[in-house]
Amino acid sequence: QIKFDEGIIGTPQLTDSIVLPEKFEFFGQNIDLTPLSGIFTSIENAASSVAKTISGQPPLKIPISSDKAGSWLLTTYLDDELRISRGDGSSIFVLFKEGSTLLI
């Protein structure tokens, strides 16, 4: 049996740079994006500011006090490097031990 005491909602780590090519080929035509570089720089600066703001937020912790916040987890296979488990919501978890040779 598993009982949940707390939920955490974290913000994703967003990249603060956008890499765009100077040129690309589209249906056999070479498209030069150099004239648009100023616009792309403005967009990149705005995206960078938003990424830093979002990524810098602390996670939101939500206490769970309901008795209904429970579940079960059945481990169906376990060895030194691999565990396969099944949850009550038809979910399947395949877990590898950190540094496992199976990850290489």
Secondary structure, DSSP 8 states (H G I E B T S, - for coil): -EE--EEEE------S-----SEEEETTEEEE-GGGHHHHHHHHHHHHHHHHHHHTS--EEEE---TT-EE-EEEEEE-SSEEEEEETTS-EEEEE-TT-GGG-
